Amino acid sequence: MVLTQEEIDQCREAFDRFDKDGSGSIDMWELRMVLQAMGQSPTEEELFAMISQVDDHGSGSIDFGEMLKVIDVQKQKMAERDDSQDTLDAFIAMGGNPDKTGQISSDRLRKTIKQFELTIDIEQLIAETDVDGSGFIDYEEFSKMLSDNAQAAQPAVASISQAKIDAF
């Protein structure tokens, strides 16, 4: 994932604000303040891991370039979390359970795709996913179906997870 110029500018502003001694680097505690200012709440272990991943000199602190790497990794993790949450929300909306148990009916999935007028080859996806032909898809199968077809499925997941699906 690539940071936008606006994100880089925000990072520079935050970095400069928390680089209190003007050394050109920030330590773990200053990094915590930067991330908190950006709306995140990392644990000490997460902070240590973040610095360890990018601290090229082994100094225990990071310079601006290294901080951009940290922010990029955090941005990727947030995007993955959002995708994962959208998948779970869609699974629940289709009749699955919040703890990822239960199953959704392939008939209901077909009807939902048609209801939202999505141009996705749902028959092929179901055939590839419901290999036992049971007519039901569990969370793991649903998640795999969406991740294997991420680009085509993303609009469907977003639409389904955002809408309340009434029983058919």
C-alpha positions in Angstrom: 0.0 0.0 0.0 1.3 3.4 -0.8 0.9 6.5 1.3 -0.7 9.5 -0.4 1.1 12.9 -0.3 -1.5 14.2 2.1 -0.7 11.2 4.5 3.0 11.8 4.2 2.5 15.5 5.0 0.4 14.6 8.0 3.1 12.2 9.1 5.7 14.9 8.7 3.7 17.3 10.8 3.1 14.7 13.5 6.7 13.5 13.5 8.0 17.1 13.8 5.6 17.8 16.6 6.7 14.8 18.7 10.4 15.0 17.9 10.8 17.2 20.9 14.6 17.3 21.0 14.9 18.0 17.2 17.1 14.9 16.8 15.4 13.7 13.6 14.3 10.5 15.3 11.6 9.5 17.8 11.7 6.7 20.4 9.0 4.2 21.3 7.1 6.6 23.6 7.1 9.4 21.0 5.9 7.0 18.4 3.0 6.0 20.7 2.1 9.7 20.9 2.3 10.1 17.1 0.0 7.1 16.6 -2.4 8.2 19.3 -2.6 11.6 17.6 -3.5 9.6 14.4 -6.3 7.8 16.2 -4.5 4.5 17.0 -3.8 2.9 20.4 -0.9 0.4 20.1 0.3 -1.7 23.0 3.9 -1.6 24.2 4.5 -5.0 22.4 3.0 -3.6 19.2 5.2 -0.5 19.4 8.3 -2.6 20.0 7.4 -4.8 17.1 6.8 -1.8 14.9 10.2 -0.2 15.7 12.0 -3.6 15.3 10.6 -4.1 11.8 11.9 -0.8 10.5 14.8 0.3 12.8 17.6 -0.1 10.2 20.3 1.1 12.5 19.2 -0.8 15.7 19.1 2.4 17.6 15.7 1.8 19.3 14.4 4.9 17.7 13.2 5.7 14.2 13.8 8.5 11.7 11.1 10.0 9.5 11.6 7.5 6.6 11.3 4.6 9.0 8.2 6.1 10.6 6.6 6.2 7.1 7.2 2.4 6.9 5.5 2.0 10.2 2.5 4.0 9.1 2.3 2.1 5.8 2.3 -1.2 7.6 -0.4 0.1 10.0 -2.5 1.3 7.1 -2.3 -2.1 5.5 -3.3 -3.8 8.8 -6.3 -1.4 9.1 -7.4 -2.2 5.5 -7.1 -5.9 6.2 -9.1 -5.5 9.4 -11.7 -3.5 7.5 -12.0 -6.2 4.8 -12.2 -8.9 7.4 -14.9 -7.0 9.3 -16.8 -6.4 6.0 -16.7 -10.1 5.3 -18.0 -11.0 8.8 -20.7 -8.3 8.6 -21.8 -9.7 5.2 -21.8 -13.3 6.6 -23.9 -12.2 9.5 -26.3 -10.2 7.3 -26.7 -13.4 5.2 -27.7 -15.4 8.3 -24.4 -16.5 9.8 -23.4 -15.9 13.4 -21.1 -13.2 14.8 -18.8 -15.9 16.2 -18.4 -17.2 12.6 -20.5 -20.3 13.2 -23.5 -21.2 11.3 -24.0 -21.3 7.5 -25.6 -19.3 4.8 -27.8 -20.8 2.2 -26.5 -20.7 -1.3 -30.0 -19.9 -2.5 -30.1 -16.8 -0.2 -26.7 -15.8 -1.6 -28.0 -16.1 -5.2 -31.1 -14.0 -4.3 -29.0 -11.3 -2.6 -26.6 -11.0 -5.5 -29.6 -10.6 -7.8 -31.3 -8.1 -5.4 -28.2 -5.9 -5.5 -27.9 -6.3 -9.3 -24.3 -7.3 -8.9 -22.4 -8.5 -11.9 -20.6 -11.4 -10.3 -20.7 -15.0 -11.5 -22.3 -16.3 -8.4 -23.0 -19.8 -9.8 -19.3 -20.3 -10.5 -18.4 -19.0 -7.0 -20.9 -21.3 -5.3 -19.8 -24.3 -7.4 -16.1 -23.7 -6.5 -17.0 -23.1 -2.8 -19.8 -25.5 -2.0 -17.8 -28.5 -3.2 -19.9 -31.0 -1.2 -23.1 -29.7 -2.8 -24.8 -29.2 0.5 -26.4 -25.9 -0.5 -24.8 -24.2 2.5 -21.6 -22.2 3.0 -19.9 -21.7 6.3 -17.7 -18.7 7.3 -14.4 -20.2 6.2 -15.9 -21.1 2.8 -17.6 -17.7 2.5 -14.4 -15.9 3.4 -12.3 -18.0 1.0 -14.8 -17.4 -1.8 -14.6 -13.7 -1.3 -10.8 -13.5 -0.9 -10.1 -15.7 -3.9 -12.3 -13.4 -6.0 -11.5 -10.2 -4.0 -11.7 -7.7 -6.9 -15.0 -9.0 -8.2 -16.5 -9.6 -4.8 -15.6 -6.4 -3.0 -18.6 -4.4 -4.2 -20.9 -7.3 -3.1 -19.3 -7.5 0.3 -19.5 -3.8 0.9 -23.2 -3.7 -0.3 -24.3 -6.7 1.7 -22.4 -5.7 4.9 -23.9 -2.2 4.8 -27.5 -3.3 4.2 -29.9 -5.1 6.4 -30.8 -8.2 4.6 -34.4 -9.3 5.3 -35.4 -12.9 5.2 -36.5 -14.0 1.8 
